[in-house]
Amino acid sequence: MALSEQMIRASRLDIALYEEVERDLNQTSNAVTVVVITAVAAGISGLISGAMRGAGAGVLIGGLIGGIIAALIGWLLWSGIVYVVGTTLFRGTATWGEVLRTVGFAQSPNVLRIFGFIPILGGLITLVAGIWTIVTTIIAVRQSLDIGTGAAIVTAVIGGIVYFLVFLVIGAVLGLGGLLMGAVS
């Protein structure tokens, strides 16, 4: 089956697709590809928006590459947090790889972010894609951890809070490091 068909099935909340990718170790590379495709879609929108505002090519390309790297790191980190929360608090039965694959495919609706550059409509499309991705992610968490929908929602919320706190700490450390480096110079 083509990756595009799998992404459509994931976006349609096809539970069988989430079960398939959960079990199939060969789908890990496809999950990575989905995360990269959705990051590139958002990046292309950013490139177009930036070019319309007159941003330089180096800044635009740097932003695209940084966005892809951030998407991959974020996916790995968030999946790990959700795995720990789901297996610890709700006795979910999964491996980190199973969570990683299903959550990767759950990003499929974010391909619509490519239209984010369109004035007014782009913001609405991005909002819809974001909400849609929250729903697909909860389905992915539920299916991969074999827990109920309520537990999947709580797992995702706790995971989101922990993820946010981790990035706050990283930002604070990097910000403090930058301040210290400036003071030493």
C-alpha positions as CSV (number, residue, x, y, z in Angstrom):
1,M,0.0,0.0,0.0
2,A,1.3,3.5,-0.9
3,L,2.3,5.8,1.9
4,S,-0.2,8.4,0.6
5,E,-3.0,5.8,1.1
6,Q,-1.8,5.1,4.6
7,M,-1.8,8.8,5.4
8,I,-5.4,9.1,4.1
9,R,-6.5,6.1,6.2
10,A,-4.8,7.6,9.3
11,S,-6.5,10.9,8.7
12,R,-9.9,9.1,8.3
13,L,-9.3,7.7,11.8
14,D,-9.1,4.1,10.4
15,I,-8.4,2.1,13.5
16,A,-7.2,-0.9,11.4
17,L,-4.4,1.3,10.0
18,Y,-3.2,2.3,13.5
19,E,-3.3,-1.4,14.4
20,E,-1.3,-2.3,11.3
21,V,1.4,0.3,11.8
22,E,1.6,-0.6,15.5
23,R,2.5,-4.2,14.8
24,D,4.7,-3.7,11.7
25,L,8.3,-2.8,12.6
26,N,8.9,-1.9,8.9
27,Q,6.4,1.0,9.3
28,T,8.8,3.0,11.5
29,S,10.6,4.5,8.4
30,N,7.1,5.4,7.0
31,A,6.2,7.1,10.3
32,V,9.5,9.1,10.0
33,T,8.5,10.0,6.5
34,V,5.1,11.2,7.5
35,V,6.6,13.4,10.2
36,V,9.1,14.9,7.6
37,I,6.4,15.4,5.0
38,T,4.2,17.3,7.4
39,A,7.1,19.4,8.6
40,V,8.1,20.1,5.0
41,A,4.4,21.1,4.2
42,A,4.5,23.6,7.1
43,G,8.0,24.7,6.0
44,I,6.9,25.3,2.4
45,S,4.1,27.5,3.7
46,G,6.6,29.3,5.9
47,L,8.9,29.8,2.9
48,I,6.1,31.3,0.8
49,S,5.0,33.5,3.7
50,G,8.5,34.6,4.3
51,A,9.2,35.3,0.7
52,M,6.0,37.4,0.5
53,R,7.4,39.4,3.4
54,G,10.8,39.8,1.7
55,A,12.8,37.5,4.0
56,G,16.2,36.3,2.8
57,A,16.7,32.9,1.2
58,G,19.2,31.8,3.9
59,V,16.8,32.6,6.7
60,L,14.0,30.8,4.9
61,I,16.0,27.7,4.2
62,G,17.4,27.7,7.7
63,G,13.9,27.8,9.0
64,L,12.8,24.9,6.9
65,I,15.7,22.7,8.0
66,G,15.2,23.8,11.6
67,G,11.5,23.0,11.4
68,I,12.2,19.5,10.1
69,I,14.7,18.8,12.8
70,A,12.4,20.2,15.5
71,A,9.5,18.1,14.2
72,L,11.5,14.9,14.4
73,I,12.9,15.7,17.9
74,G,9.5,16.7,19.1
75,W,7.9,13.5,17.7
76,L,10.5,11.3,19.4
77,L,10.3,13.2,22.7
78,W,6.5,13.4,22.8
79,S,6.1,9.7,21.9
80,G,8.5,8.8,24.6
81,I,6.7,10.8,27.2
82,V,3.3,9.4,26.1
83,Y,4.7,5.9,26.3
84,V,5.9,6.4,29.8
85,V,2.7,8.1,31.0
86,G,0.4,5.5,29.3
87,T,2.3,2.4,30.5
88,T,2.9,3.8,34.0
89,L,-0.4,5.4,34.9
90,F,-2.8,3.4,32.8
91,R,-1.0,0.1,32.5
92,G,-0.9,0.4,28.7
93,T,0.7,-2.4,26.8
94,A,3.0,-1.1,24.1
95,T,6.6,-0.6,23.2
96,W,8.0,2.8,22.5
97,G,8.3,1.8,18.9
98,E,4.6,1.0,18.7
99,V,3.7,4.4,20.1
100,L,6.2,6.1,17.9
101,R,4.8,4.6,14.7
102,T,1.2,5.3,15.4
103,V,1.8,8.8,16.6
104,G,3.9,9.4,13.5
105,F,1.0,8.4,11.3
106,A,-1.3,10.5,13.4
107,Q,0.5,13.6,12.1
108,S,-1.0,13.0,8.6
109,P,-3.6,15.8,8.7
110,N,-0.8,18.3,9.2
111,V,0.0,18.0,5.5
112,L,-2.7,20.6,5.1
113,R,-0.4,23.1,6.7
114,I,1.1,23.7,3.3
115,F,-1.9,26.0,2.7
116,G,-1.0,28.1,5.8
117,F,0.4,31.0,3.7
118,I,-3.0,31.8,2.2
119,P,-4.3,35.0,3.8
120,I,-7.2,34.4,6.3
121,L,-8.1,30.9,4.9
122,G,-4.6,29.6,5.7
123,G,-5.0,30.3,9.4
124,L,-8.4,28.5,9.4
125,I,-6.9,25.5,7.5
126,T,-4.0,25.3,9.9
127,L,-6.4,25.4,12.9
128,V,-8.6,22.6,11.4
129,A,-5.5,20.5,10.7
130,G,-4.3,21.0,14.3
131,I,-7.6,20.0,15.8
132,W,-7.8,17.0,13.4
133,T,-4.3,16.0,14.4
134,I,-5.2,16.1,18.1
135,V,-8.0,13.7,17.3
136,T,-5.9,11.3,15.2
137,T,-3.2,11.4,17.9
138,I,-5.6,10.4,20.6
139,I,-6.7,7.5,18.4
140,A,-3.1,6.6,17.9
141,V,-2.3,6.7,21.6
142,R,-5.4,4.6,22.4
143,Q,-4.7,2.0,19.8
144,S,-1.0,1.7,20.5
145,L,-1.3,1.5,24.3
146,D,-4.5,-0.6,24.2
147,I,-6.2,1.8,26.7
148,G,-9.6,3.4,26.7
149,T,-10.4,6.7,25.0
150,G,-10.6,8.6,28.3
151,A,-7.2,7.3,29.4
152,A,-5.8,8.2,26.0
153,I,-7.0,11.7,26.3
154,V,-5.6,12.0,29.8
155,T,-2.3,10.5,28.6
156,A,-2.1,13.0,25.8
157,V,-2.9,15.9,28.0
158,I,-0.3,14.9,30.6
159,G,2.1,14.2,27.8
160,G,1.5,17.6,26.4
161,I,2.1,19.3,29.8
162,V,5.3,17.4,30.4
163,Y,6.5,18.1,26.8
164,F,5.8,21.8,27.3
165,L,7.6,21.9,30.7
166,V,10.7,20.1,29.1
167,F,10.8,22.8,26.4
168,L,10.5,25.5,29.0
169,V,13.4,24.1,30.9
170,I,15.5,23.7,27.7
171,G,14.6,27.3,26.8
172,A,15.5,28.6,30.2
173,V,18.8,26.8,30.2
174,L,19.7,28.0,26.7
175,G,18.5,31.5,27.5
176,L,20.5,31.5,30.7
177,G,23.5,30.1,28.9
178,G,23.2,32.8,26.3
179,L,23.0,35.5,29.0
180,L,26.0,34.0,30.8
181,M,28.0,33.9,27.6
182,G,27.2,37.5,26.9
183,A,28.3,38.5,30.4
184,V,31.6,36.6,30.1
185,S,32.4,38.2,26.7
